[in-house]
Amino acid sequence: MSASDKAEAHMDKLKGTAKEAVGRVTGDDEQVAEGKMDQVKGDLKGAAEKVKDSVKDVFDRDSRDQ
């Protein structure tokens, strides 16, 4: 996983956590929902990067074996 992609996924999760917390404190259900969506977005980005890394590892290993 590239460092910038990993950082972006982590920032989405942090931003979502903050939005959700502010929404809970202010009673803004829409902001709570947006925060949860941002957290899911960060989780999905992180998962996609892990899949990319796994596929790259498989191809790198395969090319070394040949």
Sequence and secondary structure as in RCSB ss.txt:
>XXXX:A:sequence
MSASDKAEAHMDKLKGTAKEAVGRVTGDDEQVAEGKMDQVKGDLKGAAEKVKDSVKDVFDRDSRDQ
>XXXX:A:secstr
  HHHHHHHHHHHHHHHHHHHHHHHHT HHHHHHHHHHHHHHHHHHHHHHHHHHHHHHHHHHHHH 
